[in-house]
Amino acid sequence: MENENRERWMELCELAAKEQNPQKLTELVYEIHCLLRQKENQVQPAAKPTRQAA
């Protein structure tokens, strides 16, 4: 799956670099953002809340 995301990431960046339509560019950037967040969550697990002493 990671390989598929990398290929998709590269494809989206190429499309975004050439896109002239602001609406389509926004959609491409949003999809790039989603892939980045997905990768970030894989690399950095959610921070566990710390318990404070009473």
Secondary structure, DSSP 4 states (H G I P E B T S, - for coil): -HHHHHHHHHHHHHHHHH---HHHHHHHHHHHHHHHHHHHHHHSPPPPPPPPP-
